């Protein structure tokens, strides 16, 4: 799993690539904590290069979503496809995250 973060004013973009599972979710959490600590108004999570996600990965993204929203910010997930999109649909998170796919 590889991830990157881009800050542009009150917009934060987080790109997650590869596999987000029990092992790699732990690597992502410090970045998610840093994003939340900045209290961004808008966060976009680009999942277009994410090939696989498991329950730990879903938990990390849900945690980000809840924490940013609780601080008054907005979170948008974009680009989910294949296995990650199927998991989001199975859990009905496609509706919560407004994936629109």
Secondary structure, 3 states (H helix, E strand, C coil): CEEEEEEECCEEEEEEEEEECHHHHHHHHHHHHHHHHCCCCEEEEEEEEEEEECHHHHHHHHHHHHHHHHCCCEEEEECCCHHHHHHHHHCCHHHHCCCCC
